[in-house]
């Protein structure tokens, strides 16, 4: 199945690579509303937000743990 919406692109990326950051979404897909799609996907999928920090900068990394009832 080829991803057609931005939400589907995010889910496809998570299923393949198990994690995504806002920077990944912007660079690879031009998606600037990653948190919104993660919020929607969390209804059916186990996705954890992990805060990362380096060189005085902080960002969220979203980690995919599979579907509910899968």
C-alpha positions in Angstrom: 0.0 0.0 0.0 1.4 3.4 -1.0 0.9 6.2 1.6 -1.2 9.0 0.2 -1.9 11.3 3.1 0.6 12.9 5.4 -0.8 10.8 8.3 -0.2 7.7 6.3 3.3 8.8 5.5 4.0 9.2 9.2 2.6 5.8 10.0 4.5 4.1 7.2 7.7 5.7 8.4 7.1 4.6 12.0 6.3 1.0 11.0 9.5 0.8 8.9 12.0 2.7 11.1 10.3 2.6 14.5 10.9 6.2 15.3 10.5 9.7 13.9 11.4 13.3 14.9 10.0 16.6 13.7 13.2 17.2 11.7 12.8 13.8 10.0 9.2 14.6 9.0 10.2 18.0 7.7 13.2 16.8 5.7 11.8 13.6 4.3 8.1 14.5 3.7 7.7 18.3 4.2 5.4 17.6 7.1 5.4 20.4 9.7 2.5 19.2 11.9 4.0 15.9 13.1 2.6 16.2 16.7 -1.0 16.5 15.2 -0.6 13.3 13.2 1.0 11.5 16.2 -2.0 12.6 18.3 -4.4 11.1 15.8 -2.3 7.9 15.4 -2.2 7.3 19.1 -5.9 6.3 19.1 -5.0 3.0 17.3 -1.2 2.6 17.8 1.2 2.5 20.7 3.4 5.5 20.2 5.7 6.8 23.0 7.1 10.4 23.1 10.8 10.4 24.3 12.4 13.7 25.0 16.0 14.0 23.8 18.6 16.6 24.7 22.0 17.5 23.3 24.1 20.6 23.2 21.5 22.7 25.0 18.7 21.7 22.6 15.6 19.5 23.3 13.3 17.7 20.9 10.8 15.0 20.9 11.3 11.6 19.3 8.3 9.4 18.7 8.8 5.7 19.1 6.5 3.1 17.5 5.5 0.0 19.6 2.8 -1.5 17.4 -1.0 -1.5 17.1 -3.5 -1.9 19.9 -5.2 -5.3 19.7 -2.7 -6.6 17.1 
